């Protein structure tokens, strides 16, 4: 099995984590481009694990050569495929599986219909499948594959203190557009202003922090903010364990609809704070596993009693069972069922 993504970086990016879990399960190879966070092309440790990341100019050539050299199936993670990629995928004649990591929009549909050998479309939420079916795609072609947790599912033993509440924002990426606003970081700083008992912890994925600190100082909340470098999975697990909430209050649709950071937090029994910009907010509301923020509104007082928190935490942990990494065993079965 060949897995394709137009960008890939280990341990620091949600789609990449998903892709690697799936490739490991099927002993597959990954091909991607160096478009993210200062990657090095064809690093020997990655090649050893079957991961081949090419410079952007070489990526199309390498991918075309690989596609034309075998008949084994291909699984591509994408939002919208480049025209040249669609050409080579069709020309290769390989069975094709597509994972959509955001809500499919109307402009996605024409290119999905151009694939001649499409076997399955994997989406993350039932509402995404419903949309594709409403647009004429066969329900048999579409599979719902919940986002897997990267951390071990283990209920946190931290005691909740309503006078000292810590929020983790684990989706930092200040390398695209107006990320501090779009990813909801400024919103979280304003939330600290409104709620003096709250603090914020952010594991970093890049070093562009000067503007962030300038804004935090202007709002007078620097003492309640901590930025961390996380290099080990166990450090990330400890970070979630020591938190009270995990949050992604995106102000624009620039991220996955099911952020991996929220799933990781749920696996420790941590309720979430999410904006309704992300489709996973519908699940948060239905399952009562956190708070949903309406887009365009300003932060408010967010008082939480111990009783309320304990109930949310129990529901969050129970819900997280459906996001355990073995979900990809079913994806593997879906490959094998199609002849």
N, C-alpha and C positions, 0 to 999 in steps of 0.2 A: 504494500500500500504506500502510495506517495501522498504526502500532505503538503499543501501550498498555502503560504500567507505572504502578502506583499510586505509585511514587516514582522519581525520576530525578535524578542529579547528575553532572555531567561530570567525568571523570578521577579520581574519588575513590571509585567504587563499582562492584563487579564486574558486577552485572547491567546497570547503565547502560552500561558499556563494551561489553558484548556487544550490547546493544540498538542503540547508536549505530553499531557496525560493520555490523550487518545493515541498518539504515536507509540508511546511506551506499551500500551495495552496490545497493540497490533504489530509490534516490532517493525514499525514503518520508518520511512525517511522523511525529513522535513527540508523543504527548499524555501528560502525567503531572501529578502534584500536588506542591505544595511541602511535602513532609513530611520533608525530610532536610537536616540540616546548614545551617540558616539560609539556604535558597535565596530568591531574589527571583523573584516571579511575572513571567512574560512578559518576560524580559530581552531586550533588542533584539538582542544577539549570538546568542542561542539562536533567536529567531524568524527571524533571517536564515538560519539553518541548518535551518529546518523543525522546530524543537523548541518546543513550546508547553506551558509548565508553569504550571498554574493554582493559585490558593489552594484549599485543601481543600473549602470550601463551594461554590465555583464549579465545581470539577472535574466532579462528576456532571452538572451542567447542560450544561457545554461538551461533555463526551463524548457525552451523549445527542443533542445537536443535530448534532454531526459524524456520528455513526453513522447518523442518520436522513436525512442529506443526500446520501448516495452509496451506490453498490452495490459499490465496490471492496473487495478482501479486507482482513481485519484479522488482525494477529498480536499476541497479548497475552502478556506475560511475567508469570507469577503463581504464587503458591503455592495460594491458594484465593480464588476470585473473590467479590466482594460480590454479594448477591442482586440489587440494583438493576442492577448491571453485566450480569449474566447475562440479565436481562429485556430490556435494550436491545440486547444483542448478538443475542439470538434475534429480537427484533422487527425489527431492521434487515435481516435476511435475507442479510447479507454472509457470504461464505465465511470460515471462522474457522480460525486456526492458533494453537495454544497451546504455549508453552515452559514446562516445569516445571523450575525451577532448584534444586529439592531432590528428594530421594527421594519419590516419590508414596506417600502413606500411605492407609490404608483410608478415612479421612474425606474424602479428595480424590475418591474414585471417584463418589459420588452426584452431585456437582456437575458433573463431567466428562460424566456421562451425560445431564445435562439440556440440554446444548447441542444444538440442532436442526441446526446447519449446520457441525459440526466436521469439518474435512478432514484435519488432521494434528496429532499430538502430538509435540513435540520433547523428548527427554530427553538427559541428558549421558553416561550410562553404560549398558552392556549389561544390568547387573543391574536397572536401572530399567525397561527395556523388558520384560525377562523377568517382572517382577512384574506389570506391566499386562496382559501376555498371559495370565498365570495367572489374572487376574481377569476374563477374558472379552473384553478389547479385541483387535481384529484386529491381527495383526502388520503388515499393510499400512498401518495408520493411524499407526504409531509409527516415528519416525525418531530415530536417535542422531546428535547433532551435538556433537562435542567442543568444549569451551570454547576459544575462540581466544586466542592470546597477544596482549597489548597492545604488547609490546616487540618489536623486530626480532630475529629468530632469528640469533644470532651466538655462537659458542663463545668463552667467556671465556679470556683468556690468563693469568689470575692463577695464580701458583704457590702450591700448597697448603702450608701450614706447620702441622704437627700441634700445635705449641706456641703457636699464635696463630690461633684459629678464630673466625670471625665469622658469627653467625646474623642473618638479616634476618627480621623479622616485619612484613609489609606489609599487614596486615588490621586495623589499629587502627580502632576505633569505640567510644569510651567513652560513647556516648549512649544505650545501651539496657541495661536490666536490670543485672545484676552483671557487666558486660562484662570487667573485668580478670580475673575468675575464669573466666567462661564461654568467653572467647576464648583462654584459655590463657596470658595474659600473666604471671600470677603463677607459673604452672608454669615458664615460661622463666626467670624470675628465680631460682627454686629450682634450675633446671638450672645456672645460673651459679655458684651456691653450691657445687654438687657438682663443677663442672668449672672450676677457676680459669684454665685456658687459653682459655676461651670468652669472647666479648663479644657484645653484642646491639645491633643498630641497628633503630630503629623510625621509619618515615616516618609522620607524623601526618595524621589527617583531621579532628580537632577539637582544641580547646585544653584539654580537661579532664584535666590531667596532675598536679594537686596530690596526689591520693591515690596515684597511681602512684609519684611520687618519695618519698612517705612510706614506702611499702612497700619500695622499693629501698634507701632509707637504712637501714631496720631490718634488712635482710638483708645490708648491707655491700657492695653490688655497684654503687653509683652510678658509680664510675670506669670500669666496663666496660659502661656503657649510654649510648647516644647517641640522642636524639630529633631528628628532622629535619622540616622543612617542604619538601615536594617540589611544585614548581609546573610543571615542564617534563618532558615525556616523556623527554628525553635525560638529565635528572637521575636519573630512575627507572632507566633503563638502566644508568647509571654505578653506581648503588647496588647493583643485582644483580651487576654485573660485579665489584665489589670484595668481594662476600660469598663465603662458602664453602658455607653452607646457607641454604635458605629454609624457614620453619617456620610451621605453623598447627596447634597442639596443642589444638584446641577441646575444652572439657570438657562442652559441651552442644550440641545441634543448633540453633544459632542462625544458621548461615551456609550458603552454598552447599556442596553435597557435593563440588564440584570448584572449590576456591578459585582465583580468577584469579591471585593472587599466586604460588601454587605453579607454575602453568603458565608465568608470566613467568620465574620463576627457572629452570625446566627448559630454557627457550629459550636460556639462557646456559650450560647444562650444569651447573646447580647441583642437587645432590641435595636431597631434602626431609626434614624431620622433621615427622611428621603423627600425629595421634591416630586411633585406630580409631573415634571418634565419627563421622568423616566417611567416606563410602563410597569416596572416592578412595584411601583407605588400602589397599583391596584391590588396586588397580592398582600402588601403590608396592611392595607385597610381591611381586606376581607379576612385575613388571618389574625388581625389585631395584634401585630408583632412590632409595633412602633408608631411613629408619628409621621404623617404626611404634610409637607409644607406646600401651600398653593403658590405656584409661580407668580412672580410679580408682587408678592406681599412682603412686608418688612418683618424682621424677627420680633418676637413677642416674649413675654414671660412664659417659661415652660416649667411649671412646677410639677414635680412627680413625687407621689408618696411611695413609701416602701411597699405598701400593699399593691398599688398599681404596677410598680416596677417588677415585683416578684411574679405577678400574673403574666405580664408581657414576656418576661424572661423564660418562663416555663413554656409558653406557647412558641417562642422563637426557637428554643432548643428542639421541641417536638417537630416543628416544621422543617428544621434543618436536615432531618433524616433523609428526605427525598433528594438532597444535594450531595450525598456521599459520593466519592470518586468512582465507586463501582457502577455508577449509572452508565459508564461507557462500555460495560459488558453488554448492555442491551444494544448500544450503537453497533458494536461488533457483530451481534447477531443479525442486525438489520442488513449489514453488508452481505452476510452469508446467505440470507434468505433469497436474495435477488440473483437470478441466474441469467 
